[in-house]
């Protein structure tokens, strides 16, 4: 599977930011520590839900990742059972360029969000934990997002609404525990929390989606 990764496109500086100016696409970057478990599963679950031709471009990276590693074996097994495809995955270190190139940064934990924002402070307004963004998305009226026909426009509308609700919606346990080196149930729990948090956003952003 070809990997779509935020930050690989040559970027333009815009108001101190450096996201590529392309209204037809929307780039999502998932972040964890090693980029072989949580963010890797999130990336491939999102790709499976959105489909190969989606203008929502999805990638992932790790704050302490070694480049080129495959997804952890137990993460692969859990991902396959959830309908994702680990084939061709290779870990990537998180860079300032990757954060700057993303329209939305979704981190496994508050610590990872802080690390991403530290690399590119302008991204603070569009950086959330995965669980936080899922909770905020559930509080957004579906019609507010779905009234925008194009998926990239829906993504921008969802981000705007989620940002406006930040601090007003209770988010229980915003961090997803690292399953690395743990039993299979730890990977299943991490994947379940990721899938639950992404369910509404992916439903809203998919082609012909509805809540």
C-alpha positions as CSV (number, residue, x, y, z in Angstrom):
1,X,0.0,0.0,0.0
2,X,1.4,3.4,-1.0
3,X,1.8,5.6,2.1
4,X,0.5,9.1,2.0
5,X,2.6,11.2,4.4
6,X,2.1,14.9,5.5
7,X,5.1,17.0,5.1
8,X,6.7,15.5,2.0
9,X,5.2,18.1,-0.3
10,X,7.2,21.3,-0.8
11,X,5.6,23.9,1.4
12,X,5.0,27.7,1.1
13,X,5.3,30.0,4.1
14,X,1.9,31.5,4.9
15,X,1.4,33.7,8.0
16,X,4.4,32.0,9.7
17,X,3.1,28.6,8.8
18,X,4.2,26.2,6.1
19,X,1.3,24.0,5.1
20,X,1.0,23.3,1.4
21,X,-1.7,25.5,0.0
22,X,-4.0,23.0,-1.7
23,X,-7.7,23.4,-0.9
24,X,-8.4,20.0,-2.5
25,X,-6.6,18.0,0.1
26,X,-6.3,17.8,3.9
27,X,-3.3,16.3,5.7
28,X,-3.6,14.4,8.9
29,X,-0.5,13.4,10.9
30,X,-0.7,10.8,13.7
31,X,2.1,10.9,16.4
32,X,3.3,8.5,19.1
33,X,6.7,7.5,20.4
34,X,8.2,4.8,18.1
35,X,5.7,5.0,15.2
36,X,5.3,1.3,15.2
37,X,2.3,0.8,17.4
38,X,-0.3,3.5,18.2
39,X,0.3,6.1,15.4
40,X,0.9,3.3,12.9
41,X,-2.4,1.6,13.7
42,X,-4.2,4.9,13.6
43,X,-2.7,5.7,10.2
44,X,-3.7,2.4,8.7
45,X,-7.2,2.4,10.3
46,X,-7.8,5.8,8.9
47,X,-6.6,4.8,5.4
48,X,-8.8,1.8,5.4
49,X,-11.8,3.8,6.4
50,X,-11.2,6.7,4.0
51,X,-10.2,4.6,1.0
52,X,-7.3,4.9,-1.5
53,X,-8.7,7.9,-3.4
54,X,-9.6,10.1,-0.5
55,X,-8.3,13.7,-0.6
56,X,-7.7,13.2,3.2
57,X,-4.0,12.4,3.2
58,X,-2.9,10.4,6.2
59,X,0.5,9.7,7.7
60,X,2.3,9.1,11.0
61,X,5.6,9.7,12.8
62,X,7.2,9.1,16.1
63,X,8.9,11.4,18.6
64,X,11.7,8.9,19.2
65,X,11.2,6.7,16.0
66,X,14.0,4.9,14.2
67,X,13.4,5.2,10.5
68,X,12.3,2.3,8.4
69,X,11.0,-0.1,11.0
70,X,7.9,-2.3,10.3
71,X,4.9,-2.1,12.5
72,X,5.1,-4.1,15.7
73,X,4.0,-7.7,15.1
74,X,1.2,-7.6,17.7
75,X,0.0,-4.3,16.3
76,X,-0.1,-5.9,12.9
77,X,-2.3,-8.7,14.2
78,X,-4.7,-6.4,15.9
79,X,-4.8,-4.1,12.9
80,X,-5.7,-6.9,10.5
81,X,-8.6,-8.0,12.7
82,X,-9.9,-4.4,12.5
83,X,-9.7,-4.3,8.7
84,X,-6.4,-2.3,8.4
85,X,-3.4,-3.3,6.2
86,X,0.1,-3.1,7.7
87,X,1.8,-4.0,4.4
88,X,4.6,-1.6,3.4
89,X,4.5,0.3,6.6
90,X,7.9,2.0,7.7
91,X,8.4,4.1,10.7
92,X,9.4,7.8,10.5
93,X,10.9,10.2,13.0
94,X,8.8,13.3,13.7
95,X,10.2,16.4,12.2
96,X,9.2,20.1,12.3
97,X,8.5,19.9,8.5
98,X,6.0,17.0,9.1
99,X,4.2,19.0,11.7
100,X,4.2,22.2,9.6
101,X,2.9,20.3,6.6
102,X,-0.1,18.8,8.5
103,X,-3.5,20.4,8.6
104,X,-4.4,18.3,11.7
105,X,-2.0,16.6,14.2
106,X,-3.5,13.8,16.3
107,X,-1.3,12.5,19.0
108,X,-1.5,9.3,21.1
109,X,-0.9,11.3,24.3
110,X,-0.6,14.9,25.6
111,X,3.1,14.4,25.8
112,X,3.3,13.6,22.1
113,X,1.1,16.6,21.3
114,X,3.4,18.9,23.3
115,X,6.4,17.5,21.4
116,X,4.8,18.2,18.0
117,X,3.9,21.7,19.0
118,X,7.4,22.3,20.4
119,X,8.7,21.6,16.9
120,X,6.3,24.0,15.2
121,X,4.4,26.2,17.7
122,X,2.0,27.6,15.1
123,X,0.5,24.1,15.0
124,X,-0.9,24.3,18.5
125,X,-4.4,25.3,17.3
126,X,-4.6,22.2,15.1
127,X,-3.0,19.7,17.4
128,X,-5.0,17.4,19.7
129,X,-4.8,14.0,21.2
130,X,-6.6,11.3,19.2
131,X,-9.1,10.8,22.0
132,X,-9.6,14.5,22.6
133,X,-10.4,15.1,18.9
134,X,-12.8,12.2,18.9
135,X,-14.7,13.6,21.9
136,X,-14.9,17.1,20.3
137,X,-16.0,15.6,17.0
138,X,-18.9,13.9,18.7
139,X,-20.1,17.2,20.1
140,X,-20.1,18.9,16.7
141,X,-23.5,18.9,14.9
142,X,-23.1,16.5,12.0
143,X,-24.9,18.9,9.6
144,X,-22.4,21.6,10.3
145,X,-19.7,19.4,8.8
146,X,-21.7,17.5,6.2
147,X,-23.1,20.7,4.6
148,X,-19.6,21.0,3.1
149,X,-19.7,18.6,0.1
150,X,-16.0,18.0,-0.5
151,X,-14.2,15.8,2.1
152,X,-11.3,18.3,2.5
153,X,-13.9,21.1,3.1
154,X,-15.6,18.9,5.7
155,X,-12.3,18.3,7.4
156,X,-11.6,22.0,7.7
157,X,-15.1,22.6,9.0
158,X,-14.7,19.8,11.6
159,X,-11.3,21.2,12.7
160,X,-12.7,24.7,13.1
161,X,-15.7,23.4,15.1
162,X,-13.5,21.1,17.3
163,X,-11.1,24.0,18.0
164,X,-14.0,26.2,19.1
165,X,-15.2,23.5,21.5
166,X,-11.8,22.9,23.1
167,X,-12.1,23.3,26.8
168,X,-15.9,23.1,26.7
169,X,-16.2,19.4,26.2
170,X,-15.1,16.9,28.9
171,X,-12.4,14.5,27.7
172,X,-11.9,11.4,29.9
173,X,-8.5,9.8,29.7
174,X,-7.1,11.7,26.7
175,X,-4.0,9.6,26.5
176,X,-3.7,6.1,24.9
177,X,-1.3,3.9,26.8
178,X,1.7,2.5,25.0
179,X,1.2,-1.2,24.4
180,X,4.8,-1.8,23.2
181,X,6.3,-4.8,24.9
182,X,3.0,-5.6,26.6
183,X,0.5,-8.5,26.2
184,X,-1.9,-8.8,23.2
185,X,-4.7,-7.3,25.3
186,X,-2.7,-4.1,25.6
187,X,-2.5,-3.8,21.9
188,X,-6.2,-4.6,21.6
189,X,-7.1,-1.9,24.1
190,X,-5.0,0.7,22.4
191,X,-6.5,-0.2,19.0
192,X,-10.0,-0.2,20.4
193,X,-9.5,3.3,21.9
194,X,-8.0,4.6,18.6
195,X,-10.9,3.1,16.6
196,X,-13.5,4.5,18.9
197,X,-12.0,8.0,18.9
198,X,-11.7,8.0,15.1
199,X,-15.1,6.6,14.4
200,X,-17.1,9.8,14.2
201,X,-14.4,11.9,12.4
202,X,-13.8,9.3,9.8
203,X,-17.5,8.8,9.3
204,X,-17.9,12.6,8.7
205,X,-15.0,12.8,6.4
206,X,-15.6,9.8,4.3
207,X,-17.3,10.0,0.9
208,X,-21.1,10.2,1.3
209,X,-20.7,10.1,5.1
210,X,-23.3,10.5,7.7
211,X,-23.2,10.3,11.5
